[in-house]
């Protein structure tokens, strides 16, 4: 049978119908990011990649481990990296599972916990990559908006929980980025974290705490992780992508051993083990103190870029545009007047040479049509300046 006569659509699984494309990745397919003013991706600055130190560490790893550094390894991760992560975050090593990126951590949590139709609670808006994962397992995603008043915030979650129960469904977990959220850049207060933990314990669901930006704080006081409030209720996910280099594709999950055991078995069918050489490099980089030394430089650079972006928005954005003020992380969120459609406006902006991500894609209920996410870590200060001026001019023309 000629290959062009096969009906491939009849061969795909039912899950494929639940997949949806990332608008961010679609941008990357079509456009050279260096040829436009890109506020779109969550890319770290290449200036934060300590190339000389990485090269030296790689040589040290080869000298120390030889061929072992290129062999298969334990599914849980090499002991050296698990121990280094456990030491850094003050947890028992048996509660540490190394993952092939934080994104895999989100995916395996969903895979081992969620049946089709089970409810996943999350913020509204929430991280696009997580929403993609939840959809691929046919979860029922319920987004809850943030309320400034703690009582209103609690009531919003209580109302959604009551609604789920009335429908005869079960909540498996709450997915939350409590520190410098993607996309909004906002953080949960300690009171809000405690409230969500209380609700999870009261209603018997877990919390998946996604914390890739937690160590990128530029101002304000450190707030305890949700995991520290309830270690048996919270699965804490971390990543080396934003504090070291995303090309290593390494992250970790910290959780109760019973949960990690299921993740361990699940990962055996996914990748057998995280990249071994990369793990040894990360372990050596962390234990040597090089990671913390480089992290200080990264924080200084990103703080400067964030401050620049905020000052440029204040100077150039037309009246009626509002934005968040993140204390850390890589993003802030713009809100235009009601009636503005950031998805429709996107082609106009891209044709002019500037990219962002429309906020609608981060909202499980597809609200937020008048919002957009902006990244400040990737471009140089000069290109941030020119990009904001261009975007502001385009918005002014569109809104006038």
Secondary structure, DSSP 8 states (H G I E B T S, - for coil): --GGG--GGGTS-GGGGG----HHHHHHHH--GGGSEE--S----GGG--HHHHHHHHHHHHHHHGGGGGS---TT--HHHHHHHHHHHT--GGGEEEESSHHHHHHHHHHHH--TT-EEEEESS--HHHHHHHHHTT-EEEEE---SSHHHHHHHHHHHHHHHHHTT--EEEEEE--SS-TTT-----HHHHHHHHHHHHHHT-EEEEE-TTTT-B-SS-----HHHH-TTTEEEEEESIIIIIGGG--EEEE--HHHHHHHHHHHHTTTSSS-HHHHHHHHHHHHTTHHHHHHHHHHHHHHHHHHHHHHHHHHHS-TT-EE---SBSSEEEEE--TT--HHHHHHHHHHHTEE-EEGGGG-TTS--TTEEEEE-SSS-HHHHHHHHHHHHHHHHHHH-
